[in-house]
Amino acid sequence: MPEASASNKNLSKQIELKSDILYVSIQEIHTSLQALISWLDLNRIICLIDEWSEIPIETQKHLAEFIKRVFISSKFSFKIGAIPNRTDLGHKTKEKFYGLEDGGDIFGYQLDNRYIFELEKNKTRDFFNDLLYKHLSAINPQVVAAIIKSNNKSPATFINAFLTNKALGELCIASAGIPRDFINLFIHSYDQFKSTTSRHISVKNVRLATSGWYETDKKKQIDEHQSEKVLLQLIVEEIVIKKKSSHFMLSEKHSSNPHILSLIDFRVLHLRKKGYSHKDMPGETFNVYSIDYGCYNHLNITRTNLNHTSLETITVQDDIRQIRRIFLPDSFLQKFQMQIGEAFSCPSCKKPVDTMHLAYIKQQLCNNCFEVVPTTN
């Protein structure tokens, strides 16, 4: 006896969506940190943020603003280790400066230019002497004391127990003011020296050590970036081979050239001075660069290797002011851009059109005559 029943009731299903807004409370962080300082009974905490430039460039200014808001009135001080051309600490808005303002919130210092042998011989030598003395003393103070006594030296002249004055100068120049490079080059130079009968590390030992250090630390990076490799080869050919110098000047308007900046990042070019003038070009300012010592032995230039014999003829300028006559003209970079395909000849003025220039990128204008030029494939 089958039965069936039905009802006219409506069934409904209700779905509720709930969202939470996650945020960071600047005030809570500030209060907690202030309580921590009081609990630890500290007058000041120094924080070092290293490798800042490894933070994505679009994120850096937001982190800088966060640090300013949290710590601006606290007992915390910050030191930031960063590469200048890969650092963005903030920008000016209509209302205020967003991030950390250079000169207002912070001040910067070019550490790589602090100890330059070509500029400050005594200061650079004393710094690296102390660096070596303290490092070795931390490992074995008895051996260090014995070295000082047997060589009739003092802690202030400790480094001369290992190197002649000429070899020391070569080592300081090869280090380019970078402590890490100095320690590594000293170790490699000492390894070269151990297999000889000499009393001191020689210039030859330093140059062989420089070759090995460049090979393992820098050359691989250069080889992976073809455009930068080409530019470095052209610079070394023009400055080292033709003009017998390790320093050169380049107009400040090229200071933001991405290939120049990359060579600085790779530590094969070193920015030494800003805002120099040229006696034959009034009204224009130049930056002074030095070519890394290791490049001299490692680049094939017109099928010729710079060997130790040719290095004897290269002039390392004692007075950086003397290099004002050694500069790279605009045509040098234009030729390079033509070579790598970043420029082409303008139909109107016949000069190279820089395809990286904003005038060309935005309006297809020649950056020389500002006439409209056809786009390139």
Secondary structure in CASP SS format (residue, H / E / C, confidence):
PFRMAT SS
TARGET T0000
AUTHOR 0000-0000-0000
METHOD secondary structure of the structure
MODEL  1
M C 1.00
P C 1.00
E C 1.00
A C 1.00
S C 1.00
A C 1.00
S C 1.00
N C 1.00
K C 1.00
N C 1.00
L C 1.00
S C 1.00
K C 1.00
Q C 1.00
I C 1.00
E C 1.00
L C 1.00
K C 1.00
S C 1.00
D C 1.00
I C 1.00
L C 1.00
Y C 1.00
V C 1.00
S C 1.00
I H 1.00
Q H 1.00
E H 1.00
I H 1.00
H H 1.00
T H 1.00
S H 1.00
L H 1.00
Q H 1.00
A H 1.00
L H 1.00
I H 1.00
S H 1.00
W H 1.00
L H 1.00
D C 1.00
L C 1.00
N C 1.00
R C 1.00
I E 1.00
I E 1.00
C E 1.00
L E 1.00
I E 1.00
D C 1.00
E C 1.00
W H 1.00
S H 1.00
E H 1.00
I C 1.00
P C 1.00
I H 1.00
E H 1.00
T H 1.00
Q H 1.00
K H 1.00
H H 1.00
L H 1.00
A H 1.00
E H 1.00
F H 1.00
I H 1.00
K H 1.00
R H 1.00
V H 1.00
F H 1.00
I C 1.00
S C 1.00
S C 1.00
K C 1.00
F E 1.00
S E 1.00
F E 1.00
K E 1.00
I E 1.00
G C 1.00
A C 1.00
I C 1.00
P H 1.00
N H 1.00
R H 1.00
T C 1.00
D C 1.00
L C 1.00
G E 1.00
H E 1.00
K E 1.00
T C 1.00
K C 1.00
E C 1.00
K C 1.00
F E 1.00
Y E 1.00
G E 1.00
L C 1.00
E C 1.00
D E 1.00
G C 1.00
G C 1.00
D C 1.00
I E 1.00
F C 1.00
G C 1.00
Y C 1.00
Q C 1.00
L H 1.00
D H 1.00
N H 1.00
R C 1.00
Y C 1.00
I C 1.00
F C 1.00
E C 1.00
L C 1.00
E C 1.00
K H 1.00
N H 1.00
K H 1.00
T H 1.00
R H 1.00
D H 1.00
F H 1.00
F H 1.00
N H 1.00
D H 1.00
L H 1.00
L H 1.00
Y H 1.00
K H 1.00
H H 1.00
L H 1.00
S H 1.00
A H 1.00
I H 1.00
N C 1.00
P H 1.00
Q H 1.00
V H 1.00
V H 1.00
A H 1.00
A H 1.00
I H 1.00
I H 1.00
K H 1.00
S H 1.00
N C 1.00
N C 1.00
K C 1.00
S C 1.00
P H 1.00
A H 1.00
T H 1.00
F H 1.00
I H 1.00
N H 1.00
A H 1.00
F C 1.00
L E 1.00
T C 1.00
N H 1.00
K H 1.00
A H 1.00
L H 1.00
G H 1.00
E H 1.00
L H 1.00
C H 1.00
I H 1.00
A H 1.00
S H 1.00
A C 1.00
G C 1.00
I C 1.00
P H 1.00
R H 1.00
D H 1.00
F H 1.00
I H 1.00
N H 1.00
L H 1.00
F H 1.00
I H 1.00
H H 1.00
S H 1.00
Y H 1.00
D H 1.00
Q H 1.00
F H 1.00
K H 1.00
S C 1.00
T C 1.00
T C 1.00
S C 1.00
R C 1.00
H C 1.00
I E 1.00
S C 1.00
V H 1.00
K H 1.00
N H 1.00
V H 1.00
R H 1.00
L H 1.00
A H 1.00
T H 1.00
S H 1.00
G H 1.00
W H 1.00
Y H 1.00
E H 1.00
T H 1.00
D H 1.00
K C 1.00
K H 1.00
K H 1.00
Q H 1.00
I H 1.00
D H 1.00
E C 1.00
H C 1.00
Q H 1.00
S H 1.00
E H 1.00
K H 1.00
V H 1.00
L H 1.00
L H 1.00
Q H 1.00
L H 1.00
I H 1.00
V H 1.00
E H 1.00
E H 1.00
I H 1.00
V H 1.00
I H 1.00
K H 1.00
K C 1.00
K C 1.00
S E 1.00
S C 1.00
H E 1.00
F E 1.00
M E 1.00
L E 1.00
S E 1.00
E H 1.00
K H 1.00
H H 1.00
S C 1.00
S C 1.00
N C 1.00
P H 1.00
H H 1.00
I H 1.00
L H 1.00
S H 1.00
L H 1.00
I H 1.00
D H 1.00
F C 1.00
R C 1.00
V C 1.00
L E 1.00
H E 1.00
L E 1.00
R E 1.00
K E 1.00
K E 1.00
G E 1.00
Y E 1.00
S E 1.00
H E 1.00
K C 1.00
D C 1.00
M E 1.00
P E 1.00
G E 1.00
E E 1.00
T E 1.00
F E 1.00
N E 1.00
V E 1.00
Y E 1.00
S E 1.00
I E 1.00
D C 1.00
Y C 1.00
G C 1.00
C H 1.00
Y H 1.00
N H 1.00
H H 1.00
L C 1.00
N E 1.00
I E 1.00
T C 1.00
R C 1.00
T E 1.00
N E 1.00
L C 1.00
N C 1.00
H H 1.00
T H 1.00
S H 1.00
L H 1.00
E C 1.00
T C 1.00
I C 1.00
T E 1.00
V C 1.00
Q C 1.00
D C 1.00
D C 1.00
I H 1.00
R H 1.00
Q H 1.00
I H 1.00
R H 1.00
R H 1.00
I C 1.00
F E 1.00
L E 1.00
P C 1.00
D H 1.00
S H 1.00
F H 1.00
L H 1.00
Q H 1.00
K H 1.00
F H 1.00
Q H 1.00
M H 1.00
Q H 1.00
I H 1.00
G C 1.00
E C 1.00
A E 1.00
F E 1.00
S E 1.00
C C 1.00
P C 1.00
S C 1.00
C C 1.00
K C 1.00
K C 1.00
P E 1.00
V E 1.00
D E 1.00
T C 1.00
M C 1.00
H C 1.00
L H 1.00
A H 1.00
Y H 1.00
I H 1.00
K H 1.00
Q H 1.00
Q C 1.00
L E 1.00
C C 1.00
N C 1.00
N C 1.00
C C 1.00
F C 1.00
E C 1.00
V E 1.00
V C 1.00
P C 1.00
T C 1.00
T C 1.00
N C 1.00
END
